Structure formats: structure tokens, C-alpha cells
Amino acid sequence: MASVEQAQAALNAVQDAGSGRSLIELGWIQAPRLVGDRAVFRLALPGFAQAQRDRIAAEARAALLALDGVADVQIEVAQPAGGAPIGAAGHGAPGAAPGQLPDRQAIPGVRQVIAVSSGKGGVGKSTVAVNLACALAASGLKVGLLDADIYGPNAPTMLGVADRTPEVRGEGAQQVLTPIETCGIAMVSMGLLIQENQPVIWRGPMLNGIIRQFLYQVDWGERDVVIVDLPPGTGDAQLTVAQAVPMAGVIIVTTPQQVSLQDARRGLAMFLQMGVTVLGVVENMSAFIPPDAPEKRYALFGSGGGARLAEEAGVPLLAELPLEMPVREGGDAGRPVVLSHPESASAQAFRALADRIGAAHLVTA
């Protein structure tokens, strides 16, 4: 008959896919014991590791069933750890009246937070967020990038760090992630914590938990600004960020075409309704610049849409970003265009956007 020590040794071989550390060491597998011919343990995964739950349960079950005398395995699933920001009052916590949201809580060491949002996918929002972060860093600011697109995290690929894993310190609700340093910025993303091509199949509460962890349980250090790359739409991620942290404001990204503008209007209206400052509109893919004729411009998606949206909302048109092949090439290669082709029209437009944002909201903040 197997012993408790043998059961613990078997479970010690089950590892976190991101860090490669034993789940026993991380405290995610707890209290292994034997009850007759049944092995029992508690599974206490933090919010960001919930996507690994099925894989972990299967590996742990197989490891225990291989022991002599173990005929069954019982897994006690604990409440996801780390679902609330460190030091923040949750719903119903002291200082918050029933049914009220807690006050927005600043991120220690971070001077300003700026979100980049879009009404629909495919307009280049992540490209804007990544290049804006890199351009701000190149201007001398200390910049962080939080990839809050949990279901479709693209920032690791765009920054060339998809094969890296952030260090995790502590256990449970006290865990702290160390952001990955690359291209002059510090970044965190769900894409750094899951396996390639692994889907994240979560409902709202779990999404809320991981975004709050990225805000408050990451060692951001001293940052002039953290850029938050939001997913498209007007859903849980936008609500969580807008309600959790005070922001300098949000940038709305759109293309000139009507379909994109319709969704961008909805997103812009949502932030205004929630009392979040809209810094302005960025029109992406304003015109295509062919590599063999850089003096030409082709309005593939129409023209003037971003200016109309900005005028309707009474906010500035911050930039009209051209579409060039180096933008796509830089994103695929993990070297954003502002760094890979600094002389290009796109890179110059991104730097002008960064200068405008920095001068208005960061340098004098």
C-alpha cells in the first residue's frame, strides 16, 4: 500500500506549464492524503493558472493511480486564489456599502494608466498599443504594457517574447508576477502563462480576477505609465479596468470604414458613461503606402472616418496612422515598427502620437 510520502512524491512531478515549477512547491496542490484506497488532495490554483486546471487534474490523477493500492482519486477544488487586488476592498468589504463598487485603487509605483480600446477586432488596436508603448519608452519614459486581451493575447508575439515565462513569487493570494522586460518596456500577458494555441475558456468572474492580478499583483516597479491593451468590444475586461484603477484616459482606435466607426462609437460612449476621460481617437490604416511607391497613398478603407468620430464626440483626432508592410512584418517578427523601421512613415506617426500623449498626460503629470 502506498504511503502519504509516496503520494506527495508522485504529485511533486506535476509542474506549472509556465514556470516549470512543481505544483507542490507553488502551493497549488495541497494536503495530499490517503483514505483507504482513495488518494485525496486539494487543488488551489490562482486565477491566472485556471486555464491549466484540466491538464493538471489529469496528470495528478494519473500519477496517483499509478501508486500501489490506489484505486480512486478525489480532488478538492478550492476557490481560485488571488482573485482580488492586494490591499483592495472587494464587494461588501469594509468601507464599501452593500451593492457599491469600491473606490478605484491606484497601482503602487505607477503614475498614470492609459487604456487602448476598440469597438471591434481587426482594427490594429494591439499594434497601436505595442508601438505606442515602445515609442514612449524610446522617449525616455518608464513604460509598462498590460495585455488585458485575455482570450486573444497577441502582445508576446508582437514583442518577440512568446517563449518566455514571467517569474512568480509567493503563494496563493500573495503571489507576485515579475513582468518580462523587452523592447525597453515591462509587459505581462496571459499569453506568457499558457501554452501556445491553448484556449482560455472563462466566464466573467475569472476574467475579472486575472485582470486585477495583472494590475495589482505584478511587480511593476516605478513606471511613468502603464499602457493597457484592452480586448475589442464593451465587455467584462473594459468594465473591470474602468472600475478598478484610476486612469489618465482611454484612446479609441478605429479604421476609416463605416463598420468600424459604428462599433467605435459604442465603445467611446461606454467610457464616457463610466466617467473615464477619452483622450482622443486614433485612425489606423488611414491609407496604404506601397513599398515600391512611397509617395503614393491609397485609401483602402475609406477616408475621414476617424476625424468624423472625433468631431462627433468632441475629442481630439490624435493620429492618422498609415498602413505599411513593415508594420505587419514587425509585428510578426517580434520587433515593432517603431524599432525595426524607425525611418518609416508609420514609425514617425507612432512617435508623433507618443509625443502628443506624453506631452499632454505624462511628462507634466
Buried (B, 14 or more C-beta within 10 A) or exposed (E): EBEEEBBBBBBBEBBBBBBEBBBBEBBBBBEBEBEEEEBBBBBBBBBBBBBBBEEBBEBBBEBBEEBEEBEEBEBEEEEBBBBBBBEBBEEEEEEBEEEEEBEBBBBEEBBBBBBBBBBBBEBBBBBBBBBBBBBBBBBEBBBBBBBBBBEBBBBBBBBBBBEEBBEBEBBBBEBBBBBBEBBBBBBBBBBBBBEEEBEBEBEEEBBBBBBBBBBBBBBBEEBBBBBBBBBBBBBBBBBBBBBBBEBBBBBBBBBBBEBBBEBBBEBBBBBBEEEBBBBBBBBBBBBBBEEEEEEEBEEBBBBBBBBBBBEEBEBBBBBBBBBBBBBEEBBEBBBBBBBBBBEBBBBBBBBBBBBBBBEBBBEEE
